[in-house]
Amino acid sequence: MSMSKAGIYDQLTSEYGEKFTAEAAKYAIDNVQVDWKKNALEKAKSYQETMSMSPSAIYDQLISEHGEKFTAEEAKYAVDNLK
């Protein structure tokens, strides 16, 4: 599952998700070993392959508050490294 830092935090703290406290979720995020740029690239590849999205549309989806919530830097890396 290629999620962003914000996406994982939201999943951990959501009343519809794992229901962890904000403190517990922050601890988890701060201590997990994840390559966020790699996650963004994997998610971008998925959008490219399954939805035939353009690079700019993928970028917008990756950084969207209603989408994947990757940082601009992570999304740029992902789009720049699509084949």
LINMO-V537915 format. One record per backbone hydrogen bond with DSSP energy under -1.0 kcal/mol. NH is the residue of the N-H (numbers start at 0). CO is the residue of the C=O. E is the energy in kcal/mol with one decimal. If there is no record, write none. Layout:
nh->[NH NH]
co->[CO CO]
e->[E E]
This chain:
nh->[2 7 8 9 10 11 12 13 17 18 19 24 25 26 27 28 29 30 35 38 39 40 41 42 43 44 45 46 47 48 49 50 52 57 58 59 60 61 62 63 67 68 69 74 75 76 77 78 79 80 81]
co->[0 3 4 5 6 7 8 9 10 13 11 20 21 22 23 24 25 26 33 34 35 36 37 38 39 40 41 42 43 44 45 46 46 53 54 55 56 57 58 59 60 63 61 70 71 72 73 74 75 76 78]
e->[-1.2 -2.5 -2.3 -2.6 -2.1 -2.7 -2.1 -1.4 -2.3 -1.3 -3.5 -2.5 -2.5 -2.1 -2.3 -2.6 -2.7 -1.2 -1.0 -2.1 -2.3 -2.4 -2.6 -2.3 -2.6 -2.6 -1.8 -2.2 -2.5 -2.8 -2.8 -1.7 -1.1 -2.6 -2.6 -2.3 -2.2 -2.7 -2.0 -1.1 -2.2 -1.3 -3.4 -2.5 -2.6 -2.2 -2.2 -2.6 -2.8 -1.2 -1.2]
